[in-house]
Amino acid sequence: MNDLPKQPAVPDPANELASDSSPIDPRDFRSALGTYGTGVTIITAVAPDGRPYGITCNSFASVSLNPPLVLWSLGVYSSSLTVFQNASHFAVHVLGASQQALANIFAKSSDDKFAGVDWTPGLGNAPVLAESVANFQCRSVNRYYGGDHVIFLGAVEAYAYNAKDTLLFARGAYGRFVANDERKKTP
């Protein structure tokens, strides 16, 4: 008798990534993923013609402290994909609790998302937005294809941050972090 858990057969990777071969309902899966609260970021880069591009993104994550690496992902059908794939640098901006309107601007298609937005050119001319809680200026290191997204790996070459409250996103809504009051009590 064997008490080890039974493992399913290893799936064929070519079939596993095909959307029509998964028994998982994509809408329900998205709802399940939405229970995981994330920060809200805007990723920016510049096109070869000098035009700034930016998107709202919550797939940002740290990868390594040494060397300093981060990642984020973008859907393969995004109209901005070629800009980010060809950019030498990108900048990640962690948004503050008061920047929900900015997140909404960069989440929608628009000819000029940067109209009225305060920014300066950063490394590789990637736009660096003013007033974010943190920004990470990254050299694009590699891209990996994962299902319906491209995963961008960046080497952090410069960063800045402050103590403002961050904007969070979960279950399709914005919110903010509230610290546990217990840590403020003294014995």
N, C-alpha and C positions, 0 to 999 in steps of 0.2 A: 504494500500500500504506500502511496506517495502523497505526502501532505503539501507538496509544492503547488502553488496556484497554477491553473491551466493557462497557458499563453496561446492566443490565437496565432494562426499561421502568419508569417511575415508577409505583409501585402506587397504586391508589385508596385514600386514607387511611381511608375508611369500611370498606373490606374488609380492609385491613391490620391493623386493630385487632380484628377479629372473630376469636375464638379458633378457630373451626372452619375458617378459611381459611388458616391457617399450616401450611406443610409441616414445621415444627419440632415435635418431640415435647416437650411441656411438662416431663415428668419428667426427660428427658435434658438439656434446657436448664437446668433447676434444678441438676442435678449439675455442669454446666459452670460455671454462675455460682458454685457453692459452692467452686470452686478459688480464688476471689478472697477472701483473708482480710480481714475487716472488724473494726472495733471493735464493742463491744456497748453499746447505750444503753437507757435507759428514758426514754420520753417521758411527761410528765404534764400534766394539765390538770384543771380543775374544771368540773363540770356546773352549770347554772343553780341547782339546788337546794343547791349547796355541797358535793356529794359529790365526793371526789377520784377521778380515773381515771388509769390508767397502763398502758403496754404495753412489752414488750421489743421493740427495733427495731434492725436493723443497716443500714438504708437511709439513715442520717444522713450528710450531706456539707456541706462549706463551699461557699458560692456566691461570696461577695464579701467583701473586706476593707474596702472603702470604697464604699458603706456596708456595715456588717457584716451579712451575710445568711447563713442556713443553710437547708437543706431536709431533709425526710424524707418517707417515703411510708407509706401505710396502705391495706390491702386494702379494696375497696369493700363487702365483706361483713362487715367487722369490726363487732362489736356496739358498739364505742366510737366508731364513725365520726361519728355526729351530735354527740357531746360535743366532739370535736376540731374539727369543722367550725364549731361555734357558739362555741367559746371565744375570748376576746379575746387570750389568752396561752397559751403552752405552755412547758414547761421540758424541756431535753434533758440527760440525765445520762450521762456516759461512765463506765462501770463499771470498777472495779479488778479485778485478777486474783483477789482473794479474794471477789468478789461473785457468783460463779457461781450460788449458791443463790438470791440475790435476782433474778437474770436469769430463772431458772426459774419463780419465783413469778409474775412479771409476764408471762411468756410463756403462761401458762395462764388459762383462764376461771375466775373466782372472784368471789364476792359482795363480798369485802373483801380485796383484795390488799395494802392498807395496814396490816392488823392486825400489830402488833408492829414496824412500820417507822418509823424516826425521820425525821420530815420537818417542815418549817415552810412556811407559806404564803408564796409569792413574789409577783412581779408578776402582777397579774390573779388573785391567789389560787392560781395554779398551784403544786402541791406541789413543794418543793425538797427532795430527798432528802439526808440526811446521808451523809458518808463516800464520796461518789463522787469519781472522779479529777478530773472537771471537770463544771461545769454551765453551761448557757447559758439564760438567761431571755429569752424571745422574744415579741414582739408578732406575732400572726398577720397577715401581710401579704396573702397570696393563696393560692389553691388552684388546682391544675391537674389535669385528668383525664388519666390516661395508662393506657390498657388497663384492667386490673383493679385499679388503684390510684389513690388521690388523692395528689398531691404537695403538701405543705404548705411554703410559703415563710415564713420568719420573720425579722424584724428583731431582732437581738440588742441588748437594752437593758441587760443586766447579765450578768456571767460571773465564774467563779472556777475555779481549778485548783490542783493540787498535783503532786508528783513521784512519786506511787505508780505501780506497774506497772499497765498497763491489761489488761483482759480482751479477748481476741480470739476470733473465730469463723471457722472454715474447714472445709469438707468435713464439715459436720454435727457438729463437735466444738469444745469450748472449748480455749483455749490462752493462751499469753502470749508477748510479744516477748522475745527474747534478743538482746542487743546483740552485734555482731561484736567478738570479742576483739582483733582486729587494731588497732582504734582505740585500745586501751589500751596498746599497746606503744610504747615510745619508742626512737628510733634510737640 
